[in-house]
């Protein structure tokens, strides 16, 4: 049974944040890493990054249950379809870590993990993934998908939206209970942005990103029906069994937030 879930995203090869995660993971029943583990802008070559990150994933998976989806920084190979994929995550699957393309059941919760799509064929594969998973739904359905849905506060950078319109359509079609994203680092800190939102019956989450040894995180407690966001700027809480009564962005107009497009 999943009771306590820890959500992280967008470490971008920040090894102190991986170290923090190793220490925090045992307190949770499930850790969700919503993409961009690697950093294409790093001076460390991608092959070395993959070796190091895989060691962290192996360690975390020995401490608790772990699932991982790819982000745009994680694509390391061109597949037979001519589109980029996070091929290296196949090694994580061999360690029994569910990754891109997997759907699994934990108790009565169905979890679908989606890849970052680099082109129309991968996007179509995601559509088929949702279609195939839908009949398996018995209780809650949780999606892990690096890009947030379009035109929502969790996709707002402070200057423009960086969301995925296709995801918004799938949410309207299938009405999952939870959608875990990342990608837009500034959303929780930006005026008119947020770390949490709702589309119909679906809760949407994006932990954002901060610089330093401690990552931004979201902790979901399915027993208490609460989700909390933690950052160096403070913390916020929403009740999952109640409507989202006001834009959380009203609480998050804090100094120090960054204005830049998702890297």
Secondary structure, DSSP 4 states (H G I P E B T S, - for coil): ---EEEEE---TT-HHHHHHHHHHHTT-SEEEE-S--S-TTSSS-HHHHHHHHHHHHHHHHHHSEEEE---GGG--EE-TTSSEE-TTHHHHHTTT-B-TT-EEEETTEEEEE-PPP-SHHHHHHHHHHHHHHHTT-SS-EEEE-SSPBTTSGGGB-SSSB--BHHHHHHHHHH--SEEEE---TTTTTSTT--SEEEETTEEEEE----SSSS--EEEEETTTTEEEEEETTEEEEEETTS---S-GGGG---TT-------
